[in-house]
Amino acid sequence: MLFTVSVLVQLPAHSPLAGPLSYSCTQPLEPGTLVRVPLGRRETLGVVWDVPAPHGDATLRPVASVLEGIAPLNAAWRQLVAFAADYYQRALGEVALAALPPQLRELDAAQWQRKLSRKSRKAEAAVPAEAPMPAPTTEQAQALAQMRSADGPFLLFGSTGSGKTEVYLRAVQDALAADPQAQALVMVPEINLTPQLEDRFVARFAPLFGRAALVSMHSGMTPAQRLAAWLAAHTGSARIVLGTRMAVFASMPGLRLVVVDEEHDPSYKQQEGARYSARDLAVYRGRLEGRHSGQACRVLLGSATPSLESWHHSRPADEGGKYLRLAMPSRVGAGRLPAVRLVDMGLQPRNTQLAPQLLAAIGERIARGEQAMLLLNRRGYAPVLACGSCDWKSACPHCSAYRVFHKIDRSLRCHHCGFAERVPRACPECGDVDLAPVGRGTERLEEHLSQLFDGIQRPGAEGEDRRVRVLRIDADSTRHKGALEEQLAQVHAGAVDVLVGTQMIAKGHDFRRITLVAAVNPDGALFSSDFRAPERLFSLLMQAAGRAGRDAAHGGASEMWVQTAHPQHALFAALRRHDYPAFAAGQLAERLQAAMPPFSFQALVRADARTQQAAHAFLTQASAAAADLPGADQVVLYPAVPTAVQRVANVERAQLLVESASRRALQQFLAAWQAVLHATRRAEGIEGVLRWAIDVDPLMV
């Protein structure tokens, strides 16, 4: 007997075949079953999506094979994928197949069977001895008690150093202790934060459940590692999954708790392919899992500087709040938040890199055997290399951006397309050999500090090298495998006196010896055209300040220095008080007045084309053809404009903003507009459009 089965496969973006494809099969396959099916001239992985229909069509191509030994993906997972595809306006097969590990998509049935039968020769990792749990603080105990008495979702608003990680650990322990089949998902924004969090979870849970019960999921893993971690989660043998945004789609049949650490971080928003927000999907998944299992799946979002959307959702329930806010304003132990000092750079001599009073404060820390951290969110030596005799600057020939000067290897590198060249011996236009760096990056700041502290002795034993040690941590210094871990170990061991870096050093790290943090040049975000720029800046500065004074021995004397030309700005006034609620209230009031998110809902349509005119023509024509679509009367379409960096790798980019006061109306309009966009790209007179994409709830407008 033949059956007709609907199978999701991964198709090219914007393919007219966006839904499941029909195949024949000699057995009724359960929805969620993984199969290999023919597609064109190749064979590919697919997911059975619907209940098979009996009396199949013999003219349909047959299912090639079934991946035996893997339980079907459950209904909650399939509904999560369906929601993500629908909400973020992507093809169902694209989202479903992208959520599976790459190696699983590449193995045929025979290779899969060999992999299953192959016995692992890896020795079981040593399990650390069970360490005593620290007693929870009063605030931690109150937060946990509130979590036990409600279903959530919860927003854990805890200051830096308040012990949010301990709450995560205890919440996971509560969930796993309540049910022997329960699983927990703990998400972090970046791969860099995964190892140190993993160490704490291993120390707490490996003695209880074994080392194999905890796995990681992130893009830095090898395909084999990602497949092994996915299978461990799918079978339930992994009780805890630690991962980045991709882990939100992990198949976890016993999921009872989702933790989203640093929930405000923009890294949770995917910027390519299906542009989903892992934080928002985590909240939706919690509801789904609870509905399907009949047991609560709690979702805990944690941050010292929550996103304004989450903060707004955590207002009191009688005002329309959807989340329960848990507050932990105090630091663990006797440590206090650092005092914030503002340096008015308008009163400093021109081209001053570091104010004298800041340098003096750094020198005092070094003399006491403490550490200082300087934040400059711009890597390289200088953003531009320029000729003093003519108008030549180090522009990228492929992008509408400048190439950054990297002094270490004497190169000019574009941070958008990757194009790199050696620094020319003379100006390519006028021949002048006097090429000068303009502006400063982390390389230049590192060099400047090394020169300033050259010859100054730090405390140390007789015969020890007592020169001041400056270390730079950014994407360039950590590009080799293991480099970040090695450099962080030097900081923790006290082998570094001054740490210089980009935002990657400001998040999540527990530096016990740092007592001074300085933001060197944060003013760029104060007057940005992006309405979210102040929110990101305040968050970054608060997170950076939180690296100082975490050790109670120095907490009372810790400081955060900010060099700014606008010391009277309201953002810095709130920063001096460490007053996130006041900052959030001011920002939300401005957004309410301007009808910006979270008081409205947005989507961007982005177009890449060979010329800017083609991109504009495509977006303008698609906009004009949308007037009669469902929901169009509740939607505002703004004119098409070039993106902030309008040319990347010789591709011109433009975008069009769509806005509505109703999420439902916006979704209805976007769903109907898809066909118009497809037709417009094929229309006469529209040539040179390479691709287009819809970004729902964009973070960069």
MOQUIVEN-V584377 format. One record per pair of residues at least 24 apart in sequence whose C-alpha atoms are under 7 Angstrom apart, sorted by the first residue. I is the first residue (numbers start at 0). J is the second residue. D is the distance in Angstrom with one decimal. If there is no record, write none. Layout:
i->[I & I]
j->[J & J]
d->[D & D]
//
This chain:
i->[0 & 0 & 1 & 1 & 1 & 1 & 2 & 2 & 2 & 2 & 2 & 2 & 2 & 3 & 3 & 3 & 3 & 3 & 4 & 4 & 4 & 5 & 5 & 5 & 6 & 6 & 6 & 6 & 7 & 7 & 7 & 7 & 7 & 8 & 8 & 8 & 8 & 8 & 9 & 9 & 9 & 10 & 10 & 17 & 17 & 18 & 18 & 18 & 22 & 22 & 22 & 22 & 23 & 23 & 23 & 23 & 23 & 23 & 23 & 24 & 24 & 27 & 29 & 30 & 31 & 31 & 31 & 32 & 32 & 33 & 33 & 33 & 34 & 34 & 34 & 35 & 35 & 35 & 35 & 35 & 36 & 36 & 37 & 44 & 64 & 65 & 66 & 72 & 75 & 75 & 75 & 76 & 79 & 86 & 87 & 87 & 87 & 87 & 87 & 88 & 88 & 89 & 94 & 98 & 100 & 100 & 100 & 101 & 102 & 102 & 102 & 103 & 124 & 126 & 126 & 126 & 126 & 127 & 127 & 127 & 128 & 129 & 129 & 130 & 138 & 139 & 142 & 143 & 150 & 150 & 151 & 151 & 151 & 151 & 152 & 152 & 152 & 152 & 152 & 152 & 153 & 153 & 153 & 153 & 153 & 153 & 153 & 154 & 154 & 154 & 154 & 154 & 154 & 154 & 154 & 155 & 155 & 155 & 155 & 155 & 155 & 155 & 156 & 156 & 156 & 156 & 156 & 156 & 156 & 157 & 157 & 157 & 157 & 157 & 158 & 158 & 158 & 158 & 158 & 159 & 159 & 159 & 160 & 160 & 160 & 160 & 161 & 161 & 161 & 161 & 161 & 162 & 171 & 174 & 174 & 180 & 181 & 181 & 181 & 181 & 182 & 182 & 182 & 182 & 182 & 182 & 182 & 183 & 183 & 183 & 183 & 183 & 183 & 183 & 184 & 184 & 184 & 184 & 184 & 184 & 185 & 185 & 185 & 185 & 185 & 185 & 186 & 186 & 186 & 186 & 186 & 186 & 186 & 187 & 187 & 187 & 187 & 187 & 188 & 188 & 188 & 188 & 188 & 188 & 189 & 189 & 190 & 190 & 192 & 211 & 212 & 212 & 212 & 212 & 213 & 213 & 213 & 213 & 214 & 214 & 214 & 215 & 215 & 215 & 216 & 216 & 216 & 216 & 217 & 217 & 217 & 244 & 247 & 247 & 254 & 255 & 255 & 255 & 256 & 256 & 256 & 257 & 257 & 257 & 257 & 258 & 258 & 258 & 259 & 259 & 259 & 260 & 260 & 260 & 261 & 261 & 262 & 262 & 262 & 262 & 263 & 263 & 263 & 263 & 274 & 304 & 304 & 307 & 308 & 332 & 333 & 334 & 334 & 334 & 334 & 334 & 334 & 335 & 335 & 335 & 336 & 336 & 337 & 337 & 337 & 337 & 337 & 337 & 338 & 338 & 338 & 339 & 339 & 339 & 339 & 340 & 340 & 340 & 341 & 341 & 341 & 341 & 342 & 342 & 342 & 343 & 343 & 343 & 343 & 343 & 344 & 344 & 344 & 345 & 365 & 365 & 366 & 366 & 368 & 368 & 369 & 369 & 369 & 369 & 370 & 370 & 370 & 370 & 370 & 370 & 371 & 371 & 371 & 371 & 371 & 371 & 371 & 372 & 372 & 372 & 372 & 372 & 372 & 372 & 373 & 373 & 373 & 373 & 373 & 373 & 373 & 374 & 374 & 374 & 374 & 374 & 374 & 374 & 375 & 375 & 375 & 375 & 375 & 375 & 375 & 376 & 376 & 377 & 377 & 377 & 378 & 378 & 378 & 378 & 378 & 379 & 379 & 379 & 379 & 379 & 379 & 380 & 380 & 380 & 380 & 380 & 380 & 380 & 380 & 381 & 381 & 381 & 381 & 381 & 381 & 382 & 382 & 382 & 382 & 383 & 383 & 383 & 384 & 384 & 384 & 384 & 385 & 385 & 385 & 385 & 386 & 386 & 386 & 386 & 387 & 387 & 388 & 389 & 391 & 397 & 397 & 397 & 398 & 398 & 398 & 398 & 399 & 399 & 399 & 399 & 400 & 415 & 416 & 416 & 441 & 441 & 445 & 445 & 445 & 467 & 468 & 468 & 468 & 469 & 469 & 469 & 469 & 470 & 470 & 470 & 470 & 471 & 471 & 471 & 472 & 472 & 473 & 473 & 473 & 505 & 505 & 505 & 505 & 506 & 506 & 508 & 509 & 510 & 511 & 511 & 512 & 513 & 513 & 513 & 514 & 514 & 514 & 514 & 514 & 515 & 515 & 515 & 515 & 516 & 516 & 516 & 516 & 516 & 516 & 517 & 517 & 517 & 518 & 518 & 518 & 519 & 519 & 520 & 520 & 521 & 522 & 529 & 529 & 537 & 598 & 599 & 599 & 599 & 599 & 600 & 600 & 600 & 600 & 600 & 600 & 601 & 601 & 601 & 601 & 601 & 601 & 602 & 602 & 602 & 602 & 602 & 602 & 602 & 602 & 603 & 603 & 603 & 603 & 603 & 603 & 603 & 603 & 604 & 604 & 604 & 604 & 604 & 604 & 605 & 605 & 605 & 605 & 605 & 605 & 606 & 606 & 606 & 606 & 606 & 606 & 607 & 607 & 607 & 607 & 607 & 607 & 607 & 607 & 608 & 608 & 608 & 608 & 608 & 608 & 609 & 609 & 609 & 609 & 610 & 610 & 611 & 611 & 613 & 613 & 613 & 613 & 614 & 614 & 614 & 615 & 615 & 616 & 617 & 617 & 617 & 618 & 620 & 621 & 621 & 621 & 625 & 628 & 628 & 629 & 629 & 629 & 630 & 630 & 630 & 630 & 631 & 633 & 633 & 634 & 634 & 634 & 635]
j->[25 & 54 & 25 & 53 & 54 & 55 & 26 & 27 & 51 & 52 & 53 & 54 & 55 & 51 & 52 & 53 & 55 & 56 & 47 & 51 & 52 & 47 & 48 & 49 & 45 & 46 & 47 & 48 & 45 & 46 & 47 & 48 & 92 & 44 & 45 & 46 & 92 & 96 & 92 & 93 & 96 & 92 & 93 & 90 & 91 & 90 & 91 & 92 & 59 & 60 & 61 & 62 & 55 & 56 & 57 & 59 & 60 & 61 & 62 & 61 & 62 & 51 & 71 & 71 & 71 & 72 & 73 & 71 & 72 & 65 & 66 & 71 & 64 & 65 & 66 & 62 & 63 & 64 & 65 & 107 & 62 & 63 & 63 & 104 & 108 & 108 & 108 & 250 & 287 & 288 & 291 & 250 & 284 & 666 & 273 & 274 & 275 & 694 & 695 & 670 & 693 & 273 & 273 & 248 & 225 & 226 & 229 & 222 & 222 & 223 & 226 & 226 & 210 & 205 & 206 & 209 & 210 & 202 & 205 & 206 & 206 & 203 & 206 & 203 & 327 & 166 & 325 & 170 & 295 & 297 & 297 & 298 & 322 & 323 & 282 & 297 & 298 & 299 & 322 & 323 & 298 & 299 & 300 & 322 & 323 & 324 & 325 & 299 & 300 & 301 & 313 & 322 & 323 & 324 & 325 & 299 & 300 & 301 & 302 & 324 & 325 & 326 & 301 & 302 & 303 & 324 & 325 & 326 & 327 & 302 & 303 & 326 & 327 & 328 & 303 & 327 & 328 & 329 & 330 & 303 & 542 & 545 & 330 & 331 & 545 & 549 & 327 & 328 & 329 & 330 & 331 & 331 & 256 & 255 & 256 & 253 & 238 & 253 & 254 & 255 & 238 & 239 & 251 & 253 & 254 & 255 & 256 & 238 & 239 & 240 & 254 & 255 & 256 & 257 & 239 & 240 & 241 & 256 & 257 & 258 & 240 & 241 & 242 & 257 & 258 & 259 & 241 & 242 & 243 & 244 & 258 & 259 & 260 & 242 & 243 & 259 & 260 & 261 & 243 & 244 & 261 & 264 & 266 & 267 & 243 & 266 & 217 & 243 & 507 & 237 & 236 & 237 & 238 & 239 & 237 & 238 & 239 & 240 & 239 & 240 & 241 & 240 & 241 & 242 & 241 & 242 & 243 & 246 & 242 & 243 & 245 & 277 & 277 & 281 & 296 & 295 & 296 & 297 & 296 & 297 & 298 & 281 & 297 & 298 & 299 & 298 & 299 & 300 & 299 & 300 & 301 & 300 & 301 & 302 & 301 & 302 & 300 & 301 & 302 & 305 & 302 & 304 & 305 & 306 & 694 & 538 & 579 & 583 & 597 & 551 & 551 & 548 & 549 & 550 & 551 & 554 & 555 & 548 & 554 & 555 & 545 & 548 & 544 & 547 & 548 & 557 & 558 & 559 & 557 & 558 & 559 & 558 & 559 & 560 & 575 & 559 & 560 & 561 & 560 & 561 & 562 & 566 & 561 & 562 & 563 & 562 & 563 & 564 & 565 & 566 & 562 & 563 & 564 & 564 & 457 & 496 & 457 & 458 & 457 & 458 & 496 & 512 & 513 & 514 & 496 & 497 & 512 & 513 & 514 & 515 & 496 & 497 & 498 & 513 & 514 & 515 & 516 & 497 & 498 & 499 & 513 & 515 & 516 & 517 & 498 & 499 & 500 & 516 & 517 & 518 & 519 & 499 & 500 & 501 & 502 & 517 & 518 & 519 & 440 & 441 & 500 & 501 & 518 & 519 & 520 & 501 & 502 & 440 & 441 & 501 & 440 & 441 & 442 & 473 & 501 & 403 & 404 & 405 & 440 & 441 & 442 & 404 & 405 & 406 & 439 & 440 & 441 & 442 & 443 & 436 & 437 & 438 & 439 & 440 & 443 & 437 & 438 & 439 & 440 & 436 & 437 & 438 & 434 & 435 & 436 & 437 & 434 & 435 & 436 & 437 & 426 & 433 & 434 & 435 & 433 & 434 & 431 & 429 & 428 & 647 & 648 & 649 & 646 & 647 & 648 & 649 & 644 & 645 & 646 & 647 & 644 & 647 & 647 & 648 & 499 & 500 & 469 & 471 & 499 & 496 & 495 & 496 & 497 & 495 & 496 & 497 & 498 & 495 & 497 & 498 & 499 & 498 & 499 & 500 & 499 & 500 & 500 & 501 & 503 & 539 & 542 & 543 & 546 & 542 & 543 & 546 & 546 & 546 & 549 & 550 & 550 & 546 & 547 & 548 & 547 & 548 & 553 & 557 & 558 & 547 & 557 & 558 & 559 & 543 & 544 & 547 & 558 & 559 & 560 & 559 & 560 & 561 & 560 & 561 & 562 & 561 & 562 & 562 & 563 & 563 & 563 & 699 & 700 & 570 & 660 & 658 & 659 & 660 & 661 & 658 & 659 & 660 & 661 & 662 & 696 & 657 & 658 & 659 & 695 & 696 & 697 & 656 & 657 & 658 & 693 & 694 & 695 & 696 & 697 & 654 & 655 & 656 & 657 & 693 & 694 & 695 & 697 & 654 & 655 & 656 & 692 & 693 & 694 & 653 & 654 & 655 & 691 & 692 & 693 & 652 & 653 & 654 & 690 & 691 & 692 & 650 & 651 & 652 & 653 & 688 & 689 & 690 & 691 & 650 & 651 & 652 & 687 & 688 & 689 & 650 & 651 & 687 & 688 & 651 & 687 & 651 & 652 & 685 & 686 & 687 & 688 & 652 & 653 & 688 & 639 & 653 & 685 & 679 & 680 & 685 & 655 & 679 & 675 & 676 & 679 & 672 & 668 & 671 & 667 & 668 & 671 & 664 & 665 & 667 & 668 & 668 & 659 & 664 & 658 & 659 & 665 & 659]
d->[5.9 & 6.9 & 4.8 & 6.5 & 5.5 & 4.7 & 6.5 & 6.3 & 6.1 & 5.5 & 4.6 & 5.6 & 4.1 & 5.5 & 5.0 & 6.4 & 4.4 & 6.6 & 6.7 & 4.6 & 6.6 & 5.8 & 5.6 & 5.8 & 5.8 & 5.3 & 4.4 & 5.6 & 5.3 & 5.1 & 6.4 & 6.4 & 4.9 & 6.5 & 4.7 & 6.9 & 5.0 & 6.7 & 5.0 & 5.0 & 5.9 & 6.9 & 6.5 & 5.1 & 6.6 & 6.9 & 6.1 & 6.8 & 5.4 & 5.4 & 5.4 & 6.1 & 6.0 & 6.6 & 6.9 & 5.6 & 6.0 & 4.5 & 6.1 & 5.7 & 5.7 & 5.8 & 7.0 & 6.8 & 4.4 & 4.3 & 6.2 & 4.3 & 6.5 & 6.3 & 5.7 & 6.8 & 5.7 & 4.3 & 5.5 & 6.5 & 5.4 & 5.2 & 6.2 & 7.0 & 4.9 & 5.0 & 6.7 & 5.3 & 6.3 & 6.8 & 5.6 & 7.0 & 6.1 & 6.0 & 6.3 & 6.5 & 6.4 & 7.0 & 6.7 & 6.6 & 6.3 & 7.0 & 5.7 & 7.0 & 6.7 & 6.1 & 6.7 & 5.7 & 6.1 & 5.5 & 7.0 & 6.3 & 5.6 & 6.7 & 6.4 & 6.7 & 6.5 & 5.9 & 6.0 & 6.6 & 6.1 & 6.4 & 6.8 & 6.2 & 6.1 & 7.0 & 5.2 & 6.9 & 5.6 & 6.2 & 5.6 & 6.9 & 6.3 & 5.8 & 5.9 & 6.4 & 6.2 & 6.1 & 6.9 & 6.2 & 4.9 & 6.1 & 5.1 & 6.3 & 6.2 & 4.8 & 6.1 & 5.3 & 4.7 & 5.8 & 6.9 & 6.0 & 4.8 & 5.8 & 6.8 & 6.4 & 6.1 & 4.8 & 5.9 & 6.9 & 5.9 & 4.5 & 6.4 & 6.1 & 4.7 & 6.1 & 6.2 & 5.5 & 5.5 & 6.8 & 5.9 & 4.9 & 6.1 & 6.2 & 5.0 & 5.8 & 4.3 & 5.5 & 4.7 & 6.5 & 5.3 & 6.6 & 6.8 & 5.8 & 7.0 & 5.0 & 5.0 & 6.2 & 6.8 & 6.3 & 6.3 & 6.8 & 5.6 & 4.0 & 5.1 & 6.2 & 7.0 & 6.5 & 6.7 & 5.8 & 6.7 & 4.7 & 5.9 & 5.9 & 4.5 & 5.7 & 6.9 & 5.1 & 4.6 & 5.8 & 7.0 & 6.3 & 4.9 & 6.4 & 5.7 & 6.0 & 4.8 & 5.9 & 5.9 & 4.9 & 6.2 & 6.3 & 4.8 & 6.2 & 6.1 & 4.8 & 6.5 & 5.9 & 4.6 & 6.1 & 5.8 & 4.9 & 5.4 & 6.8 & 6.0 & 4.8 & 6.0 & 6.1 & 5.2 & 6.4 & 5.3 & 6.9 & 5.5 & 6.7 & 6.8 & 6.2 & 5.4 & 5.8 & 6.1 & 6.9 & 6.6 & 6.7 & 6.8 & 6.5 & 6.0 & 4.1 & 5.1 & 6.3 & 5.4 & 6.1 & 4.8 & 5.9 & 6.5 & 5.1 & 6.3 & 5.6 & 4.6 & 5.4 & 6.2 & 4.4 & 6.7 & 6.0 & 5.5 & 5.5 & 6.8 & 5.2 & 6.0 & 6.2 & 6.7 & 6.5 & 4.1 & 6.3 & 5.2 & 4.8 & 5.9 & 6.9 & 6.3 & 4.7 & 6.2 & 5.9 & 4.8 & 6.0 & 6.2 & 4.8 & 6.2 & 6.2 & 5.0 & 6.5 & 5.6 & 4.7 & 5.7 & 5.8 & 5.9 & 6.6 & 6.7 & 6.9 & 5.0 & 4.4 & 5.9 & 5.5 & 6.6 & 6.6 & 5.6 & 6.4 & 5.0 & 6.1 & 5.9 & 6.1 & 4.2 & 4.3 & 6.5 & 6.6 & 5.1 & 5.8 & 6.9 & 6.6 & 6.7 & 6.4 & 6.3 & 4.7 & 4.5 & 5.9 & 6.5 & 4.7 & 5.9 & 5.9 & 4.6 & 5.8 & 5.0 & 6.1 & 4.8 & 6.3 & 5.9 & 4.9 & 6.1 & 6.3 & 6.0 & 4.7 & 6.1 & 6.4 & 5.5 & 5.4 & 7.0 & 6.0 & 6.2 & 5.5 & 5.0 & 5.3 & 6.1 & 6.3 & 5.6 & 6.2 & 7.0 & 6.0 & 7.0 & 5.7 & 6.2 & 6.6 & 4.8 & 5.8 & 5.6 & 4.4 & 6.1 & 6.9 & 6.4 & 4.9 & 6.2 & 5.4 & 6.2 & 4.7 & 5.8 & 5.7 & 4.6 & 5.9 & 6.9 & 6.2 & 4.7 & 6.3 & 6.2 & 4.8 & 6.5 & 5.8 & 4.8 & 6.0 & 6.8 & 6.1 & 5.4 & 5.7 & 6.9 & 6.0 & 4.8 & 6.1 & 6.9 & 6.2 & 6.1 & 5.3 & 6.4 & 5.6 & 6.4 & 4.3 & 5.7 & 5.0 & 6.2 & 6.3 & 4.9 & 5.0 & 6.8 & 6.7 & 6.9 & 6.3 & 6.1 & 5.0 & 5.0 & 5.9 & 5.3 & 5.6 & 5.0 & 5.8 & 5.9 & 4.7 & 6.2 & 4.5 & 4.6 & 5.6 & 5.9 & 5.2 & 4.4 & 5.1 & 6.9 & 6.6 & 6.0 & 6.6 & 6.8 & 5.9 & 5.3 & 7.0 & 6.5 & 5.6 & 4.5 & 5.9 & 5.6 & 5.4 & 6.3 & 6.8 & 6.3 & 6.4 & 4.7 & 6.4 & 6.6 & 6.6 & 6.8 & 6.9 & 6.8 & 6.2 & 4.8 & 4.8 & 4.7 & 4.4 & 5.6 & 6.2 & 6.0 & 6.2 & 5.1 & 6.8 & 6.8 & 6.5 & 6.2 & 5.4 & 6.7 & 6.2 & 6.7 & 6.5 & 6.5 & 6.2 & 5.2 & 5.2 & 6.4 & 6.2 & 6.1 & 4.8 & 5.9 & 6.5 & 6.4 & 5.0 & 6.1 & 6.0 & 4.6 & 5.5 & 6.3 & 4.7 & 5.4 & 5.6 & 6.8 & 7.0 & 5.7 & 4.4 & 6.9 & 5.9 & 6.9 & 7.0 & 6.6 & 6.1 & 5.6 & 5.1 & 6.8 & 6.8 & 5.2 & 6.5 & 4.6 & 5.0 & 6.6 & 4.5 & 6.4 & 5.8 & 5.7 & 4.9 & 5.9 & 6.9 & 6.2 & 6.2 & 6.4 & 4.8 & 6.2 & 5.6 & 4.4 & 5.7 & 6.2 & 4.9 & 6.3 & 6.4 & 5.4 & 6.1 & 6.6 & 6.9 & 6.1 & 6.9 & 6.2 & 6.9 & 7.0 & 7.0 & 5.8 & 4.5 & 6.9 & 5.7 & 5.4 & 6.1 & 6.8 & 5.9 & 6.8 & 5.6 & 4.5 & 6.6 & 6.4 & 5.4 & 7.0 & 6.0 & 5.1 & 6.5 & 6.8 & 5.4 & 4.3 & 5.5 & 6.2 & 6.5 & 5.6 & 4.7 & 6.0 & 5.7 & 5.0 & 6.5 & 6.7 & 5.5 & 5.2 & 6.6 & 5.7 & 4.6 & 6.3 & 5.9 & 4.3 & 6.6 & 5.5 & 5.4 & 6.4 & 5.7 & 5.4 & 6.1 & 6.0 & 4.3 & 6.7 & 6.3 & 5.6 & 4.6 & 6.7 & 6.0 & 5.5 & 5.4 & 6.1 & 5.9 & 5.3 & 6.4 & 5.4 & 4.1 & 5.0 & 5.6 & 5.8 & 5.2 & 6.5 & 5.5 & 7.0 & 5.3 & 6.6 & 6.6 & 6.4 & 6.0 & 6.2 & 6.7 & 5.9 & 6.2 & 6.0 & 6.5 & 6.9 & 6.6 & 6.6 & 6.2 & 6.8 & 7.0 & 6.4 & 5.8 & 5.9 & 6.7 & 6.4 & 6.5 & 6.4 & 5.5 & 6.8 & 4.9 & 6.7 & 5.9 & 4.9 & 6.1 & 6.1 & 6.4 & 5.7 & 4.7 & 6.5 & 6.2]
//
